[in-house]
């Protein structure tokens, strides 16, 4: 049901672990083409034993509960140092390393390379080897993973027509991201789900920072997308961890799969 493989990341000169969920009884039927959900931090999706902090999203259980037929492709993050920040932001932040870790070095700036690999190498390989519907593709993630998911959809709206941006760390590059949303058009997006919890915090960025940061991006997005395309939830008592995302996941999956895919 869950296959683990390694795929080369040509632009990075390394390999990355990919975890692929295939629904029982459907994936071998050649006449069925399934939607695909691409998610970042793939090590945290399926098993508590693999999850960075010992609790997974419970993706298998959520798919059993919702009975939504889809393939899930979980891409492990870069575990080396702070390179996860580099890959999950297209913009460099010169000060955030000091603010978060007393680290005197810039973070971010490789998001374009990561997204290009996903679009030009990984997705074509998945579409070739699995019974996918290439037009029905979702991208989703949390925190920095939410940031890079939104960015990927803005860059490639005809590829990622549905987006799950969860507990987003937009504060990492707030001004640049706001300018990108303000100056972009993405009518091909069918559904963009956003949420933020009322008890989120990362270092000096507390719940007020998280809510304000996400609200500002939502206010710009709702000028571009209709109410059928866009949903923003403020989750009461939502925390910045996998347990909280696990609790939200079934409803998020239903929202992303709803409307025209039914």
N, C-alpha and C positions, 0 to 999 in steps of 0.2 A: 504493500500500500504506500509506503514512504520509501523512496529510493534516494540514496545518497551518492552523488557523483562529484567529480572535480572537473571544472572547465577552465581552460586557459583564458586569462585576461590579457589579450594581446597588447593593449595600450599601457598596461602596468608591468608586463613582463613577469607575471606570476600566475598561479592557479588559485581558484576559490571554490570552497565547498558549496554545493547546491543541493537542497533538499526538495524533492518533488513528491507531492501528494497526488495519488491517482485514485479516483473513486472506484470502489469495488463494483464489478459487473458492467461498468460503462466504458472503461478506457480501452478495452479490446474489441469493442463493437465498431467496425469500420464505418458504419453509416451514421455515427453520432460524432459531432464536432463540439467540443466543450469550451466554454469561456476559461480564461486563464487569469489567475490572480498572482501578480508578482509582488513579493514582500521583502523588505530589507530586514536585517538582523535575523536571518533565517534560523540561527541556532536557538532562538527563543520561542519558536512557533509551536513545536510539536511535543517535546518531551521535557519534563522538569529536569531530568538528569543532564541534559545538554544546555539548559538555559544558563545564562551568565550569572543570574542571581538566584538560581534554584527553583524558579517558578516560570512555567511557560504560558503562552497565550491559550493553550488548550484548543488548538486549531482543529484537530481531529474531532474532538467532542463537539465543537461548535458546528462543524459540517454535518455530523450525525444528527444533531438537534434540528438544524434548519433544513436538512435534506436538499441542500442546494448542489446541483451537479456542476462541479468545477474542478479544474486542476489548479493546485497551488504550488508556486515555485518560490521557495525561500532561499534567499541569497545571504550567506553568512557575512557578517560585517568584517572589516579588517581589524584583527585583534592586536596588531602591533602598535604599541605605544598609544598615541592619540590620532592614528591615521583614520579612524572612523569619522572624526570631524572633517578631515581633509576630503574624504570621498563623498560625504553627505552634504557638503556645501559647495556651490560653484563660486562663492565669494570668499575672499581672504579676510579674516578678522585678526588684526595685529595685536589686539589687547586682550582677547578672551582667554588666552592661555594663562596670563597672569591673574585674571579675575577668578578663574576656576581652579587653577592648580599651582599658582605661583610659578608658572612656567614662562620664561621669557623667550617665547617663539610664536610666530603667527600660526594660525590654524585655518583650515579650509582651503578652497581653491581648486580641488580636483573633481568637483561635482560634474563638470562637463565631460570629463574623460570617463567617469563612471557611467553616466547616463548614455553616452555614445556606445560604450561597450555593451550595455544592456540592450540597446535598440539594434545595433548593427551586428552583434555577434551572438549574444545569448538568446534573444527572442527568435531569430531565424532558426537557430539550432533546435530550440524547443518545438517550434512549429513544424520542423521537418521530422522530428522523432516521436511526437505525441499527437493524438487526435484533437488538435486545437481548432477553435474558430478564431483566426487571426484578427478578425474585426471586433471581437468581444474580449478586450483586454483591460484588466484593472491593474492599477499600481497603488500600493498602500504601505504605510509605515507609521511609526510613532516617534515623537520627539524630533531628533535630527532626521529620522527616517520619514517623518511627515513632511519636513521641509523639502527633502530631495524628491519626494513623490510629487508634491505640488510643482516643483521646478521642472521635473521631467514631463509632466502633462502640459505645462505652458510651452516648453520647447517642442514637444511632439504631441500635439492635441489629437492628431489623426491616428496615432498609435495607442495612446493611453486615453481612451474615451471616458473612463470612470476612475475616480481617484478617492482614496481614503487617507485623509491627513489628520492624524490623531495626536492629541497632546503635543502640539507642534512647538518646537524650539525656534520659532521665527525670530526671536530676539538675537539669535546668532548673527543675522545679517538683515536686520529689520528695514533699514533705509533702502538698501539695494533691492530687496525683495518687493517692497512697496512700489518702487519705481518700475520694476519689471512688470508687475501686475497692472500698474497704471497705463503702461505703454504697449501692452500686449492685447491681442484678440484671440480667442479660442472658442469659436462657435461649435467646433466638432465635439467638445466635451458634452457628454450626456448626463453625467452625474458627478458631483463633487461633494463628498461628505467631509465635514470638519467637526472636530469637537475639542473641548478643553475642560478639564476638571476644576473644581473650585478649591482644591487643596494640592495643586501642583507646585513643585519647587525643585530647583537645581542650583546649588550653591547660593550666590547672591540674588538669583532670580526667583522670587517668591510667587505666590498665587496671583497677586495683583499684576505683576509683570507679565505672567503667562496669559491672563485673561485680556489685558489691554493689548498685548502684542497680537493675539489671535483676532480680537475684535477689529483691530485696524485693518488687517488683511481681509477679513470678511466684508467689511464696509466697502472696500475697493472691489472685491469679487462680485458683490451683489449689484454693482453698476454694470457688470459685464455679462452676468448669467441670470437666467430667469429663476423663479422659485421652484420650478420643476427640475432645474439643473443643479441647484445649490441647496445644501442643508447645513446649518450650523447649530450644534448642541453645546450648551454649557451644562456639564454633568455635575450635579450636586454631590459633593464629597469625593469626586474623582481625584485619584492620586496618580503621581507620575511613576507607575510601576506596572509590571506585567500582570499582577493579580487584578488590578483595576481594569486593564485592557482586556483581560480574559472575561471579566463580567460584562463588558460592553460588546464584545466581539459578535455574538449571534445577531444582535440588532444591527450592527454595522454591516455585516454580510448581507442581511436581508435588504438593507437600504441600497447597497451598491448593486445588488442583483435585480432590484425591483424595476417597475415601469416596463419598458419595451422588451426586456429579455424574458418576461414571463410567458 
